[in-house]
Amino acid sequence: MTRYAHRRMTFRRFLLFVALPLVLAACNGERSGAAGDIVEVWAHAGQDSERRVLRDQVARFNARQSGIQVRLTLIPEGSYNAQVQAAAVAGDLPDLLEFDGPFLYSYVWQGRLQPLDALLPASVQADLLPSIIEQGTYQDRLWSVGTFDSGLGLYADRVQLKRAGIRIPSLEAPWDAAEFDDILERLAGLDADGRVLDLKLNYAGEWITYGLSPLIQSAGGDLIDRTDDARAEGVLDGPSAVGAMRRIQSWIIGGRVDPNIDDAAFATRRVALALGGHWNYPRYSERLGDDLLLLTLPDLGQGPKTGQGSWCWAVTADSRYPEAAAGFLAFLLEPEQVLAMTAANGAVPATRAAIARSPLYRPGGPLDLFVTQLEGGYSVLRPATPAYPVITAEFQKAFDRIRSGADVHAALHRAASVIDTEIADNRGYPLVGRARVEALR
């Protein structure tokens, strides 16, 4: 992407070019025959447990219907967005489409979706977590909703914290930046190799943006200016963001972060602290039992922050059966269906009705911190802009340089420049999406 300006090719066009043959082959193989009274639904092929639940949900929904039926197509997760983009160009999108939340804004800008405001029952919308509504809203319309959200926090080993005399923080009294630095040193003094923190450096892709940007936001920075100006220079490479990333770099270069190559740093109690999400809880709980703590992230100056957002559903602009597609989505948001899916993937239930029935997430449950963060304004949405695919790709590249010891400001400035070039080359994403929105009102 650093050669983007010379090639004059947008990130989206590149994806369309390389993915079109793949998606046409996949769709021709799995969607033969006329659509007729079939509601076509595409979803990502996630964990095996998620696939089983979704297939069962389709079967249960179809058993209720005497007319229109749902037909499910699963697409590999790694190439999912590229294949969806290619299908859009080919005019071959389904009626109901699943996608990772931050890609919503690009799809809306391209005119690929239609609003859910009038399609999804008001009672269903009213039961959704505010974070679900926030992620799915763009240009003052609701375009997508998920059946689950995500949780991000700091897992801790109670035994190791107690041995080092470290207090247990809370949302109201989190560890501040200096205190957290001191905590790492105190834990390191009792640790064989001094590596006491797991940042999931073995993860790749979207995790880097999702997991680390809340620390930048806690320091008062961000990935991009979220006003209509929509620029990265002066923000991503501004003093607050640079300061946060220098601190993270100091943890890594200073030997306080375990590389977690075996993905077992925390589960084997090799480290005392681990940045992680809801998906880590089952294994951590099994290994540590009552010694497992779930804590808020440290406050780097502007209060503790956390990530939010996950896979979500939307009705496509060219759907032949938008009401039926929304009806299936409403079915997926019934408490029993939400709980079935979140039992499979461990995620935060998207509705208050389901949360109240969840052993993990209801008030007093071991993961209720995730709900409190999502409802209490501690979570930060990833930038709601069609430029997001470039933003996250460039931030990931910058982090790779920073973790290897590169100058932090230079790495972030390089990323900011590419992001701003993307926005400028698309004239700030005017009119195309907005004209489509107006046409759909």
C-alpha positions as semicolon CSV with decimal commas, in nm:
position;residue;x (nm);y (nm);z (nm)
1;M;0,000;0,000;0,000
2;T;0,294;0,237;0,028
3;R;0,307;0,241;-0,353
4;Y;-0,062;0,314;-0,375
5;A;-0,035;0,673;-0,503
6;H;0,187;0,567;-0,792
7;R;-0,031;0,280;-0,902
8;R;-0,354;0,481;-0,867
9;M;-0,542;0,172;-0,769
10;T;-0,771;0,179;-0,466
11;F;-0,762;-0,095;-0,206
12;R;-1,114;-0,199;-0,299
13;R;-1,045;-0,224;-0,674
14;F;-0,744;-0,442;-0,604
15;L;-0,959;-0,681;-0,402
16;L;-1,220;-0,693;-0,675
17;F;-0,964;-0,770;-0,943
18;V;-0,794;-1,058;-0,764
19;A;-1,107;-1,213;-0,615
20;L;-1,362;-1,207;-0,898
21;P;-1,271;-1,542;-1,057
22;L;-1,275;-1,709;-0,715
23;V;-1,616;-1,588;-0,611
24;L;-1,781;-1,663;-0,944
25;A;-1,655;-2,018;-0,926
26;A;-1,767;-2,056;-0,565
27;C;-2,110;-1,910;-0,628
28;N;-2,170;-2,105;-0,948
29;G;-2,089;-2,420;-0,759
30;E;-2,312;-2,359;-0,457
31;R;-2,601;-2,153;-0,594
32;S;-2,718;-2,344;-0,899
33;G;-3,074;-2,305;-1,017
34;A;-3,315;-2,015;-1,002
35;A;-3,367;-1,833;-0,677
36;G;-3,746;-1,864;-0,697
37;D;-3,883;-1,854;-0,344
38;I;-3,539;-1,901;-0,187
39;V;-3,383;-1,638;0,042
40;E;-3,011;-1,658;-0,021
41;V;-2,794;-1,612;0,290
42;W;-2,415;-1,587;0,294
43;A;-2,206;-1,630;0,608
44;H;-1,841;-1,677;0,690
45;A;-1,724;-2,029;0,765
46;G;-1,603;-1,968;1,119
47;Q;-1,546;-2,224;1,391
48;D;-1,698;-2,567;1,342
49;S;-1,925;-2,506;1,642
50;E;-2,055;-2,183;1,484
51;R;-2,120;-2,355;1,151
52;R;-2,320;-2,630;1,320
53;V;-2,534;-2,379;1,510
54;L;-2,605;-2,168;1,202
55;R;-2,700;-2,471;0,993
56;D;-2,934;-2,585;1,270
57;Q;-3,086;-2,236;1,290
58;V;-3,155;-2,236;0,918
59;A;-3,322;-2,576;0,948
60;R;-3,536;-2,461;1,243
61;F;-3,639;-2,142;1,066
62;N;-3,730;-2,329;0,747
63;A;-3,938;-2,575;0,947
64;R;-4,151;-2,283;1,063
65;Q;-4,219;-2,163;0,709
66;S;-4,455;-2,297;0,447
67;G;-4,343;-2,060;0,174
68;I;-4,008;-1,886;0,141
69;Q;-3,711;-2,087;0,257
70;V;-3,356;-1,987;0,354
71;R;-3,059;-2,130;0,167
72;L;-2,722;-2,092;0,340
73;T;-2,385;-2,056;0,165
74;L;-2,068;-2,062;0,377
75;I;-1,757;-1,885;0,243
76;P;-1,404;-1,922;0,383
77;E;-1,327;-1,646;0,632
78;G;-0,982;-1,559;0,499
79;S;-1,110;-1,447;0,157
80;Y;-1,458;-1,347;0,265
81;N;-1,452;-0,971;0,211
82;A;-1,277;-1,001;-0,125
83;Q;-1,531;-1,254;-0,247
84;V;-1,824;-1,041;-0,134
85;Q;-1,680;-0,740;-0,315
86;A;-1,634;-0,942;-0,631
87;A;-1,989;-1,079;-0,613
88;A;-2,117;-0,722;-0,579
89;V;-1,951;-0,626;-0,906
90;A;-2,097;-0,936;-1,071
91;G;-2,447;-0,851;-0,940
92;D;-2,456;-1,178;-0,751
93;L;-2,500;-1,078;-0,387
94;P;-2,742;-1,277;-0,170
95;D;-3,048;-1,141;0,011
96;L;-2,887;-1,149;0,357
97;L;-2,516;-1,101;0,401
98;E;-2,285;-1,149;0,698
99;F;-1,960;-0,951;0,723
100;D;-1,711;-0,821;0,977
101;G;-1,851;-0,501;1,126
102;P;-1,588;-0,245;1,020
103;F;-1,647;-0,326;0,652
104;L;-2,007;-0,201;0,678
105;Y;-1,926;0,158;0,586
106;S;-1,754;0,064;0,262
107;Y;-2,052;-0,148;0,160
108;V;-2,297;0,133;0,237
109;W;-2,086;0,387;0,046
110;Q;-2,086;0,154;-0,253
111;G;-2,466;0,128;-0,235
112;R;-2,463;-0,248;-0,166
113;L;-2,704;-0,251;0,131
114;Q;-3,047;-0,123;0,230
115;P;-3,143;0,018;0,571
116;L;-3,289;-0,205;0,840
117;D;-3,481;0,072;1,019
118;A;-3,816;-0,020;0,866
119;L;-3,738;-0,388;0,806
120;L;-3,639;-0,503;1,156
121;P;-3,916;-0,486;1,420
122;A;-3,880;-0,192;1,661
123;S;-3,905;-0,429;1,958
124;V;-3,604;-0,623;1,830
125;Q;-3,403;-0,305;1,778
126;A;-3,490;-0,180;2,126
127;D;-3,345;-0,493;2,287
128;L;-3,003;-0,462;2,121
129;L;-2,693;-0,348;2,308
130;P;-2,601;0,014;2,229
131;S;-2,270;-0,105;2,085
132;I;-2,455;-0,319;1,830
133;I;-2,663;-0,020;1,721
134;E;-2,355;0,203;1,707
135;Q;-2,160;-0,036;1,486
136;G;-2,455;-0,083;1,251
137;T;-2,538;0,286;1,209
138;Y;-2,395;0,499;0,928
139;Q;-2,520;0,831;0,787
140;D;-2,799;0,823;1,048
141;R;-2,948;0,493;0,929
142;L;-2,929;0,143;1,075
143;W;-2,775;-0,090;0,819
144;S;-2,659;-0,397;1,008
145;V;-2,693;-0,580;1,338
146;G;-2,500;-0,866;1,490
147;T;-2,624;-1,148;1,708
148;F;-2,319;-1,107;1,931
149;D;-2,058;-0,848;2,022
150;S;-1,701;-0,880;2,143
151;G;-1,527;-0,835;2,475
152;L;-1,171;-0,712;2,536
153;G;-0,996;-0,701;2,868
154;L;-0,689;-0,791;3,068
155;Y;-0,682;-1,142;3,213
156;A;-0,480;-1,178;3,533
157;D;-0,349;-1,455;3,756
158;R;-0,476;-1,379;4,107
159;V;-0,196;-1,579;4,270
160;Q;0,082;-1,390;4,096
161;L;-0,074;-1,050;4,163
162;K;-0,110;-1,134;4,532
163;R;0,250;-1,255;4,557
164;A;0,370;-0,922;4,413
165;G;0,138;-0,720;4,641
166;I;-0,056;-0,572;4,351
167;R;-0,402;-0,429;4,403
168;I;-0,701;-0,546;4,199
169;P;-0,824;-0,258;3,980
170;S;-1,180;-0,177;3,873
171;L;-1,350;0,035;3,608
172;E;-1,388;0,308;3,868
173;A;-1,027;0,279;3,988
174;P;-0,817;0,132;3,704
175;W;-0,441;0,105;3,699
176;D;-0,296;0,424;3,554
177;A;-0,004;0,434;3,311
178;A;0,273;0,478;3,567
179;E;0,121;0,220;3,797
180;F;0,096;-0,033;3,517
181;D;0,461;0,019;3,423
182;D;0,553;-0,036;3,787
183;I;0,336;-0,348;3,804
184;L;0,521;-0,500;3,510
185;E;0,852;-0,439;3,686
186;R;0,731;-0,583;4,016
187;L;0,600;-0,893;3,845
188;A;0,920;-0,924;3,642
189;G;1,123;-0,921;3,963
190;L;0,953;-1,246;4,064
191;D;0,959;-1,406;3,719
192;A;1,231;-1,631;3,578
193;D;1,268;-1,452;3,243
194;G;1,103;-1,119;3,325
195;R;0,837;-1,165;3,057
196;V;0,510;-1,114;3,238
197;L;0,265;-0,976;2,979
198;D;0,098;-1,146;2,681
199;L;-0,017;-0,905;2,407
200;K;-0,107;-1,192;2,171
201;L;0,187;-1,114;1,945
202;N;0,125;-1,453;1,786
203;Y;-0,203;-1,320;1,648
204;A;-0,212;-1,135;1,317
205;G;-0,446;-0,927;1,105
206;E;-0,738;-0,742;1,261
207;W;-0,636;-0,836;1,616
208;I;-0,357;-0,577;1,606
209;T;-0,601;-0,294;1,540
210;Y;-0,878;-0,429;1,761
211;G;-0,651;-0,516;2,053
212;L;-0,410;-0,222;2,059
213;S;-0,607;0,080;1,935
214;P;-0,800;0,105;2,269
215;L;-0,465;0,179;2,438
216;I;-0,406;0,462;2,190
217;Q;-0,758;0,592;2,256
218;S;-0,706;0,565;2,632
219;A;-0,404;0,792;2,589
220;G;-0,618;1,048;2,403
221;G;-0,517;0,953;2,050
222;D;-0,694;0,769;1,771
223;L;-0,646;0,604;1,435
224;I;-0,813;0,891;1,249
225;D;-0,991;1,221;1,308
226;R;-1,356;1,124;1,347
227;T;-1,500;1,458;1,240
228;D;-1,599;1,538;0,883
229;D;-1,233;1,626;0,822
230;A;-1,153;1,251;0,836
231;R;-0,774;1,261;0,830
232;A;-0,505;1,051;0,995
233;E;-0,209;1,290;0,988
234;G;-0,185;1,478;1,315
235;V;-0,395;1,210;1,486
236;L;-0,247;0,866;1,424
237;D;0,097;1,025;1,429
238;G;0,003;1,284;1,691
239;P;0,161;1,310;2,039
240;S;-0,098;1,095;2,220
241;A;-0,088;0,806;1,975
242;V;0,291;0,821;1,950
243;G;0,321;0,824;2,329
244;A;0,096;0,519;2,365
245;M;0,283;0,322;2,101
246;R;0,619;0,418;2,252
247;R;0,499;0,277;2,581
248;I;0,391;-0,047;2,414
249;Q;0,723;-0,061;2,230
250;S;0,907;-0,017;2,560
251;W;0,724;-0,318;2,705
252;I;0,826;-0,530;2,407
253;I;1,186;-0,409;2,360
254;G;1,235;-0,404;2,738
255;G;1,161;-0,776;2,763
256;R;0,834;-0,758;2,954
257;V;0,619;-0,912;2,676
258;D;0,615;-1,284;2,608
259;P;0,609;-1,356;2,231
260;N;0,352;-1,629;2,303
261;I;0,473;-1,839;2,012
262;D;0,305;-2,149;2,156
263;D;-0,019;-1,960;2,233
264;A;0,012;-2,082;2,592
265;A;0,185;-1,799;2,779
266;F;-0,107;-1,728;3,013
267;A;-0,275;-2,068;3,015
268;T;0,046;-2,227;3,147
269;R;0,090;-1,940;3,398
270;R;0,416;-1,837;3,234
271;V;0,289;-1,476;3,248
272;A;0,068;-1,304;3,501
273;L;-0,122;-1,075;3,262
274;A;-0,273;-1,128;2,919
275;L;-0,453;-0,892;2,685
276;G;-0,738;-1,094;2,537
277;G;-1,096;-1,133;2,434
278;H;-1,403;-1,333;2,521
279;W;-1,276;-1,626;2,313
280;N;-0,987;-1,680;2,556
281;Y;-1,210;-1,733;2,859
282;P;-1,297;-2,105;2,823
283;R;-0,935;-2,221;2,814
284;Y;-0,815;-1,972;3,075
285;S;-1,098;-2,062;3,310
286;E;-1,028;-2,431;3,270
287;R;-0,660;-2,384;3,351
288;L;-0,676;-2,123;3,630
289;G;-1,019;-2,180;3,784
290;D;-1,089;-1,941;4,071
291;D;-0,747;-1,781;4,027
292;L;-0,859;-1,622;3,699
293;L;-0,938;-1,250;3,704
294;L;-1,089;-1,041;3,425
295;L;-0,979;-0,678;3,453
296;T;-1,024;-0,356;3,263
297;L;-0,732;-0,229;3,056
298;P;-0,507;0,033;3,217
299;D;-0,593;0,401;3,197
300;L;-0,324;0,573;2,989
301;G;-0,465;0,919;3,056
302;Q;-0,822;0,948;2,929
303;G;-0,989;0,658;3,108
304;P;-0,984;0,286;3,029
305;K;-1,106;0,192;2,682
306;T;-1,198;-0,134;2,514
307;G;-1,275;-0,259;2,167
308;Q;-1,615;-0,350;2,033
309;G;-1,774;-0,492;1,722
310;S;-1,790;-0,826;1,549
311;W;-1,959;-1,005;1,259
312;C;-2,299;-0,869;1,167
313;W;-2,586;-0,913;0,918
314;A;-2,734;-0,683;0,654
315;V;-2,998;-0,700;0,381
316;T;-2,850;-0,627;0,038
317;A;-2,977;-0,346;-0,182
318;D;-3,084;-0,582;-0,460
319;S;-3,253;-0,842;-0,240
320;R;-3,567;-0,986;-0,398
321;Y;-3,709;-1,069;-0,055
322;P;-3,595;-0,801;0,191
323;E;-3,883;-0,857;0,435
324;A;-3,821;-1,231;0,444
325;A;-3,447;-1,177;0,487
326;A;-3,513;-0,941;0,777
327;G;-3,754;-1,199;0,918
328;F;-3,475;-1,456;0,930
329;L;-3,248;-1,198;1,096
330;A;-3,518;-1,129;1,357
331;F;-3,531;-1,505;1,418
332;L;-3,154;-1,513;1,475
333;L;-3,199;-1,238;1,736
334;E;-3,450;-1,437;1,944
335;P;-3,299;-1,507;2,288
336;E;-3,277;-1,882;2,231
337;Q;-3,094;-1,835;1,902
338;V;-2,856;-1,571;2,037
339;L;-2,772;-1,797;2,331
340;A;-2,716;-2,094;2,102
341;M;-2,463;-1,901;1,894
342;T;-2,286;-1,740;2,190
343;A;-2,262;-2,078;2,361
344;A;-2,077;-2,193;2,050
345;N;-1,835;-1,900;2,020
346;G;-1,830;-1,753;2,372
347;A;-1,912;-1,401;2,250
348;V;-2,118;-1,135;2,424
349;P;-2,491;-1,182;2,350
350;A;-2,625;-0,894;2,141
351;T;-2,957;-0,856;2,323
352;R;-3,042;-0,771;2,679
353;A;-3,295;-1,053;2,692
354;A;-3,026;-1,307;2,608
355;I;-2,773;-1,149;2,848
356;A;-3,021;-1,183;3,134
357;R;-3,032;-1,559;3,070
358;S;-2,659;-1,608;3,015
359;P;-2,465;-1,771;3,301
360;L;-2,147;-1,596;3,186
361;Y;-2,272;-1,247;3,102
362;R;-2,567;-1,175;3,331
363;P;-2,502;-0,941;3,627
364;G;-2,261;-1,113;3,862
365;G;-2,145;-1,356;3,593
366;P;-1,771;-1,405;3,537
367;L;-1,777;-1,205;3,212
368;D;-2,022;-0,930;3,304
369;L;-1,737;-0,677;3,280
370;F;-1,759;-0,710;2,902
371;V;-2,127;-0,612;2,909
372;T;-2,064;-0,326;3,152
373;Q;-1,794;-0,189;2,921
374;L;-2,019;-0,211;2,614
375;E;-2,316;-0,050;2,789
376;G;-2,119;0,204;2,989
377;G;-1,943;0,394;2,714
378;Y;-1,598;0,241;2,765
379;S;-1,589;0,075;2,423
380;V;-1,468;0,258;2,112
381;L;-1,600;0,178;1,767
382;R;-1,340;0,124;1,500
383;P;-1,350;0,419;1,256
384;A;-1,681;0,436;1,070
385;T;-1,546;0,518;0,727
386;P;-1,515;0,341;0,392
387;A;-1,140;0,390;0,434
388;Y;-1,130;0,140;0,720
389;P;-0,974;-0,149;0,522
390;V;-0,677;0,077;0,446
391;I;-0,664;0,218;0,800
392;T;-0,638;-0,122;0,962
393;A;-0,393;-0,258;0,704
394;E;-0,159;0,039;0,748
395;F;-0,180;0,033;1,127
396;Q;-0,085;-0,333;1,125
397;K;0,217;-0,257;0,908
398;A;0,317;0,027;1,140
399;F;0,295;-0,200;1,443
400;D;0,512;-0,462;1,276
401;R;0,780;-0,195;1,235
402;I;0,736;-0,059;1,587
403;R;0,761;-0,398;1,758
404;S;1,088;-0,451;1,571
405;G;1,232;-0,130;1,715
406;A;1,155;0,125;1,443
407;D;1,105;0,492;1,526
408;V;0,745;0,516;1,644
409;H;0,662;0,856;1,500
410;A;0,810;0,767;1,161
411;A;0,617;0,440;1,143
412;L;0,287;0,603;1,237
413;H;0,348;0,901;1,006
414;R;0,409;0,665;0,717
415;A;0,079;0,490;0,788
416;A;-0,108;0,819;0,826
417;S;0,020;0,942;0,490
418;V;-0,105;0,633;0,307
419;I;-0,443;0,656;0,478
420;D;-0,483;1,023;0,387
421;T;-0,386;0,947;0,027
422;E;-0,662;0,685;0,015
423;I;-0,918;0,933;0,147
424;A;-0,801;1,211;-0,087
425;D;-0,806;0,983;-0,392
426;N;-1,170;0,905;-0,312
427;R;-1,249;1,274;-0,248
428;G;-1,346;1,198;0,110
429;Y;-1,607;0,944;-0,006
430;P;-1,874;1,199;-0,105
431;L;-2,205;1,165;-0,284
432;V;-2,184;0,808;-0,410
433;G;-2,294;0,652;-0,085
434;R;-2,499;0,950;0,027
435;A;-2,690;0,963;-0,301
436;R;-2,767;0,594;-0,258
437;V;-2,881;0,654;0,100
438;E;-3,116;0,929;-0,012
439;A;-3,259;0,703;-0,282
440;L;-3,334;0,441;-0,018
441;R;-3,508;0,672;0,228
